[in-house]
Amino acid sequence: MKLTGNKDIFLQLTIAAHSAQVNQRSLPHMLLTGQAGCGKTSTAKYISETTGVDFIEIAHESIKTRDDVLLLRDNLNDEGYDKVIGNKISTIRPTIVFIDEIHRLSSTGQEYLGIAMEEWIIPVEKNKAKVGSYNKFTNFNESGRGRWCPLFTLIGATTNDGLLTKPFKDRFKLRFTFSTYTLEESREIILSHAERLGISIEECAIDEITKRGRGVPRVLVSLLERCRDMAVCQNRNTISLITAQATFKLMGIDINGLTPVDIKIMKVLNKSNGPIGLDNLSIMVNENPKTISETIEPYLIQCGFITRSNRGRVITDIGNEYLTKNNHIQNDTDYIDIPLTYKRKL
């Protein structure tokens, strides 16, 4: 797997991985934050591949109770341990456990998983223990104190680490923030995926995709694939500038990567006499409130087009100027005339 960008992050990961292997311990638990689609999941898999350890991806909703953590424990690599009390007896290979949207993990799940992350023990439940018989943070023992846990590395990805409890968040010794990619890095991503998918593409077409990709790998790859589909429909072997422009016109994506939903939200705010609350805005544009607040709004706020206030969402002067300059206010509907050539088998 080839990764682009965030070189400082990968250098730190390489150092941490080497140290962990030499000292026969697990990599520190990691919290990866940043905009969706910027490579957090790919990074977790990259770490597993380069260190040669097992990789387990679990959903945040699957960890709610102690029994859920026990089930996870049974899937960890326990080679190199005494199976009774958990002492190391030979080389170990700590499993990497990945949880996306980890900020949605329940508080109970955070509590039990947090103990396993730090104490390497899964304690007995409080209501099943005799008063004064043990401290849930004491060493592991199968006879009543808790069950020992093999070393593992938890990698959590989140777009909002502020929702994590402080005790749980403090257990992540490595924290990295993934930023969007530069234009040059975006070009590299497009070329890499085009080569992997066997797609021929012109330089000017790459530029068109890059300008609209927002510096987010997931968006860049998606746009590349849509341009490939258009080229197929036009019976072209190469994605040309004309093909790329036709694709984006059909999708309603403007020169700076704003989608029809982005523009619709800005236009609704433009016509409003004041702030609009999230629930009302979601109804007006027919989008889920969570999608608006977590996926759509961040980019518009970063661009300076809209702001959030205590009373709701407001479009800025920059946003109004953008709508006017790019004819988004006047052109509510555009007729799309794109020549396509289909070969239909009867």
C-alpha positions in Angstrom: 0.0 0.0 0.0 1.4 3.4 -1.0 0.5 6.4 1.1 0.8 10.0 0.1 1.2 13.1 2.3 1.4 13.5 6.1 5.0 12.5 6.0 5.7 13.7 9.6 3.0 11.4 10.9 4.3 8.4 9.1 7.9 9.1 10.3 6.7 9.1 13.9 4.8 5.9 13.3 7.9 4.2 11.8 9.9 5.2 14.9 7.2 4.0 17.3 6.8 0.7 15.4 10.5 0.0 15.5 10.8 0.7 19.2 7.8 -1.5 19.9 9.2 -4.5 18.0 12.7 -4.2 19.6 11.2 -4.0 23.1 8.5 -6.6 22.5 5.6 -4.5 23.4 2.6 -3.1 21.7 2.5 0.1 19.7 1.0 3.0 21.8 -2.7 3.4 21.4 -3.4 6.0 18.7 -6.1 8.6 18.1 -6.4 9.8 14.5 -8.5 12.9 14.0 -9.4 15.0 11.0 -11.8 15.4 8.2 -13.4 12.2 6.8 -11.7 10.7 3.8 -8.2 12.0 4.6 -6.6 8.6 5.2 -7.2 7.6 8.8 -8.5 4.1 8.0 -5.8 3.6 5.3 -3.1 4.6 7.9 -4.4 2.0 10.4 -4.2 -0.7 7.7 -0.8 0.5 6.6 0.6 0.1 10.1 -0.7 -3.5 10.3 0.8 -4.3 6.9 4.2 -2.8 7.6 4.5 -4.4 11.1 3.2 -7.7 10.0 0.5 -8.0 12.8 -3.1 -9.0 12.7 -5.7 -6.3 12.0 -9.2 -6.3 13.4 -11.8 -3.6 12.5 -14.8 -3.4 14.7 -17.9 -1.1 14.8 -18.3 1.3 17.6 -21.7 0.0 18.4 -20.3 -3.5 19.0 -18.6 -2.5 22.3 -21.2 -1.7 24.9 -20.6 -4.2 27.8 -17.8 -6.1 29.5 -18.9 -9.2 27.5 -18.3 -7.3 24.3 -14.7 -6.6 25.4 -14.3 -10.2 26.4 -15.4 -11.3 22.9 -12.9 -8.9 21.4 -10.2 -10.2 23.7 -10.8 -13.8 22.5 -10.0 -12.6 18.9 -6.7 -11.0 19.8 -3.4 -12.7 19.0 -2.3 -14.5 22.2 0.8 -16.3 20.7 3.8 -16.0 23.0 1.9 -15.9 26.3 1.3 -18.3 29.1 -2.3 -19.0 28.6 -3.2 -19.3 32.3 -1.9 -16.0 33.8 -0.7 -14.2 30.7 3.0 -13.9 31.2 5.2 -13.5 28.1 7.1 -16.7 27.3 8.2 -16.0 23.7 7.8 -13.5 20.8 4.5 -11.7 20.8 2.6 -10.0 17.9 0.2 -7.5 19.4 -3.0 -7.1 17.3 -4.1 -3.8 15.9 -7.7 -3.0 16.7 -9.3 -0.3 14.6 -12.6 1.6 15.5 -13.9 4.2 13.1 -16.1 7.0 14.5 -14.8 6.0 18.0 -16.4 9.1 19.5 -19.7 7.2 19.2 -18.5 4.5 21.5 -20.8 4.2 24.5 -19.5 5.4 27.9 -19.6 1.9 29.3 -17.7 0.6 26.4 -15.1 3.3 26.9 -14.8 2.4 30.5 -14.2 -1.4 30.1 -12.1 -1.0 26.9 -10.1 1.7 28.6 -9.2 -0.6 31.5 -8.1 -3.3 29.0 -6.0 -0.7 27.1 -4.0 0.3 30.2 -4.1 -2.6 32.7 -4.3 -5.5 30.2 -7.1 -7.0 32.3 -10.8 -7.3 31.8 -12.3 -7.0 35.3 -15.2 -8.9 36.7 -18.4 -6.8 36.8 -18.8 -4.7 39.9 -22.1 -6.2 40.9 -20.7 -9.8 40.7 -17.7 -9.1 43.0 -17.6 -9.5 46.7 -17.1 -6.2 48.5 -13.5 -5.6 49.4 -12.4 -8.8 47.6 -10.5 -7.1 44.9 -9.7 -3.8 43.2 -10.7 -3.8 39.5 -7.3 -2.3 38.6 -5.3 -5.1 40.2 -3.3 -7.7 38.2 -5.1 -10.3 36.2 -6.2 -13.7 37.5 -8.7 -16.2 36.1 -10.0 -17.1 39.5 -12.0 -14.0 40.3 -10.1 -10.8 39.8 -10.5 -10.6 36.0 -9.2 -12.1 32.8 -5.8 -11.3 31.5 -5.7 -9.6 28.0 -2.9 -9.9 25.4 -1.2 -6.7 24.4 -2.9 -4.9 21.6 -3.0 -1.4 20.0 -6.2 0.4 19.7 -6.4 2.9 16.8 -9.4 5.1 16.9 -10.5 7.4 14.1 -12.7 10.4 14.7 -13.9 13.6 13.3 -14.9 14.9 16.8 -12.6 13.7 19.6 -14.2 16.2 22.0 -17.0 13.7 22.5 -14.7 11.1 24.1 -14.5 11.0 27.9 -11.3 12.4 29.3 -10.1 9.2 31.0 -10.6 7.2 27.8 -9.0 9.9 25.6 -6.0 10.1 28.0 -5.1 6.5 27.2 -4.2 7.3 23.6 -0.5 8.2 23.9 -0.1 9.0 20.2 -2.5 11.6 18.6 -2.3 12.7 15.0 -4.5 15.2 13.1 -4.9 14.5 9.4 -5.1 17.6 7.2 -6.3 17.9 3.6 -3.7 17.3 0.9 -1.9 19.8 -1.3 -2.5 20.2 -5.0 0.7 18.3 -5.8 -0.2 15.5 -3.4 -3.7 15.4 -4.8 -2.2 14.9 -8.3 -0.1 12.1 -7.0 -3.1 10.4 -5.5 -5.0 10.6 -8.8 -2.1 9.3 -10.8 -1.6 6.4 -8.4 -5.2 5.3 -8.5 -5.4 5.8 -12.2 -2.5 3.5 -12.7 -4.0 0.9 -10.2 -7.3 1.0 -12.1 -5.7 0.9 -15.5 -7.1 4.4 -16.4 -5.5 6.6 -19.0 -5.9 10.3 -18.2 -4.7 13.6 -19.7 -2.7 16.1 -17.6 -5.3 18.8 -18.0 -8.0 16.3 -16.9 -6.0 15.6 -13.7 -5.9 19.4 -13.0 -9.7 19.5 -13.4 -10.2 16.7 -10.8 -7.6 18.2 -8.5 -9.3 21.6 -8.3 -12.5 19.9 -7.3 -11.2 17.3 -5.0 -10.9 19.5 -1.9 -7.6 17.8 -1.1 -9.5 14.7 0.2 -8.3 11.4 -1.1 -11.8 9.8 -0.9 -13.3 12.6 -3.0 -10.4 12.6 -5.5 -10.8 8.9 -6.2 -14.5 9.1 -6.4 -14.3 11.9 -9.0 -11.7 10.0 -11.0 -14.0 7.0 -11.2 -17.0 9.1 -12.3 -14.8 10.6 -15.1 -13.8 7.1 -16.1 -17.5 6.1 -16.4 -18.2 9.1 -18.5 -15.2 8.2 -20.8 -16.6 4.7 -21.2 -20.0 6.1 -22.2 -18.3 8.4 -24.7 -16.4 5.4 -26.2 -13.1 7.1 -25.2 -10.0 5.2 -24.0 -8.6 8.3 -22.2 -10.1 10.8 -19.8 -9.8 14.1 -21.6 -10.4 17.6 -20.5 -13.7 17.6 -22.3 -14.7 14.3 -20.6 -13.8 15.7 -17.1 -15.7 18.9 -17.7 -18.8 17.1 -19.0 -18.7 14.8 -15.9 -18.6 17.7 -13.4 -21.3 19.6 -15.3 -23.5 16.6 -15.1 -22.8 16.1 -11.4 -23.4 19.8 -10.8 -19.9 20.3 -9.2 -18.5 23.7 -9.7 -14.8 24.7 -10.3 -14.0 24.8 -6.6 -15.6 21.4 -5.8 -18.9 22.7 -4.4 -21.7 20.2 -4.8 -25.4 20.9 -5.6 -26.1 20.4 -1.9 -23.4 22.8 -0.8 -24.7 25.4 -3.2 -28.3 24.7 -2.1 -27.5 25.3 1.5 -25.7 28.6 0.7 -28.6 29.7 -1.4 -31.1 29.0 1.3 -29.0 31.0 3.8 -28.6 33.8 1.2 -32.4 34.1 0.9 -32.9 34.0 4.7 -33.4 37.2 6.7 -31.5 35.7 9.6 -29.8 32.6 11.1 -31.4 29.2 10.4 -31.3 26.4 12.9 -29.9 23.0 11.9 -33.2 21.1 12.1 -35.0 23.7 9.9 -32.1 23.8 7.5 -32.1 20.0 7.1 -35.8 20.2 6.2 -35.3 23.0 3.7 -32.6 21.2 1.8 -33.9 17.7 2.4 -30.7 16.4 4.1 -30.0 14.6 7.3 -28.9 17.0 10.1 -26.0 14.8 11.0 -24.8 14.8 7.4 -25.0 18.6 7.3 -23.2 19.2 10.5 -20.5 16.5 10.2 -19.9 16.2 6.4 -21.2 19.3 4.5 -20.7 22.3 6.9 -17.1 21.8 7.8 -15.9 22.5 4.3 -18.2 25.5 3.8 -16.9 26.9 7.2 -13.3 26.3 6.2 -13.9 28.2 3.0 -15.4 31.1 5.0 -18.7 30.8 3.2 -20.9 30.2 6.2 -20.6 30.4 10.0 -22.3 28.8 13.0 -23.8 30.9 15.7 -25.9 30.2 18.8 -29.0 31.1 16.8 -28.2 29.0 13.8 -26.3 29.0 10.4 -25.5 32.3 8.6 -24.0 32.9 5.2 -21.0 35.3 5.2 -20.2 38.2 2.9 -17.6 35.9 1.2 -20.3 33.3 0.7 -22.7 35.8 -0.9 -20.0 37.1 -3.1 -19.1 33.6 -4.2 -22.7 32.8 -5.2 -23.0 36.0 -7.2 -19.6 35.7 -8.9 -20.2 32.1 -10.0 -23.8 32.8 -11.1 -25.3 30.3 -8.6 -28.1 32.7 -7.7 -29.3 33.5 -11.2 -28.9 30.0 -12.6 -31.3 27.8 -10.5 -31.5 25.3 -13.3 -29.0 24.5 -16.0 -29.8 22.5 -19.1 -27.1 19.9 -19.5 -26.3 18.8 -23.1 -23.6 16.1 -23.0 -23.0 14.0 -26.1 -22.9 10.3 -25.1 -22.5 7.4 -27.4 -23.9 4.1 -26.2 -23.5 0.7 -27.8 -26.6 -1.3 -26.9 -26.8 -5.1 -27.4 -30.2 -6.3 -28.4 
